């Protein structure tokens, strides 16, 4: 695992996610109420995304306020991802969004 300082002093780590070859670039936001995953990144394992799309079908939409203050409304797609970095090793639920920079 490696950590870096993102723009604006944000904490960014590289974490392994079960089922994905390349590590995810993760923004740690202690003020966030949920976990979010970038659709383009989770699509690199099309089987996992296809399963999530099927399981989330008909769940409606969700509105999310981004760090820049913008509010977006997207289909409610959830994925359980097994995330590991340093001593943290846990399966967490993520909402899939179209995002820039972070995975």
N, C-alpha and C positions, 0 to 999 in steps of 0.2 A: 504494500500500500504506500502510496506517496501522497503528500498533501501539498497544496499550493495556495497562494493568496490570489483570489479572483479579483475582478474589477470592483472597486469600492470596498476593498478589504474583506470580501466574503471568503469563507472557508470552503475549499474545494478538495475532495479526495477522489482517488481512483480506487474503485471497489470491484471485486470479482462478483459476478452474478451467475448462479448455477444455470447451465443451459446456453451460455453465451461465451464465445471464444475470447473476445476482447473485453477488457475491463470497462466499466461505465465511469464516466466523469460525473461525480455527484456533488451538488451544491448542498451544503449543510445549512439549513435555515431553521433555527430553533423556534422561530415564531410561526412556522407553518402549521396549519391544523391537520394537514394530510401529507402523504407522500405522492410525488408526481414523477412519471417516467415519460421521456420523449418518444413519441410514436415512431419516428424514424429509427431510433436506436433499438426499441423492442422488436421492430419489424425485421431486424437482422436474424432473428429466429422466427421464421414465418409460422411454424407450427404453434409456438406459444401464443403469438398474436392472434392466429386464427381461432384457437381455443378460447381466448379471452373475448374475441368479438362474438363468438357463438354464445358463450355463457352470459354475456352482457346484453344480448339482443332484447330490445323492448324495455330497457331500464330507463329510458328517457334521456334527459340532458342534465348537465351540471354547470353552474356558473362559478368561475374561479377568478379571484383577484390576483393578478400577477404582481411580482415585486415592484414593477414600474408603475403600479396603480391601475393599469388597464384591467377591465373585466372582460373575460371571454366566456362564451357558452359553447360547450362541446358535448358530443355524445358521451354518456356515462359508460366508460369502459374501464373495468377493474382487472388487474393482474396481481397474482401473488408471486413475488420474486424472492428467491433466497439470496440475500446480500451478505457479503463477508468483507470486512476490512479490519485490520489489527485484531483486537479481541472481540469485536462485534461480529456475531454470526447469527442471523435471524431471518425468518421468513416474514415478509411485510407485504401489506396490500398497497398497491399503487394505482392511482388514476392516470390513465394515458392521455397525454396532451400533445399538441403541436407546439414545440418550443425551440428556441435557439440555444446554442452553446452547451447546455448541460443535458446529460442523458437521463 
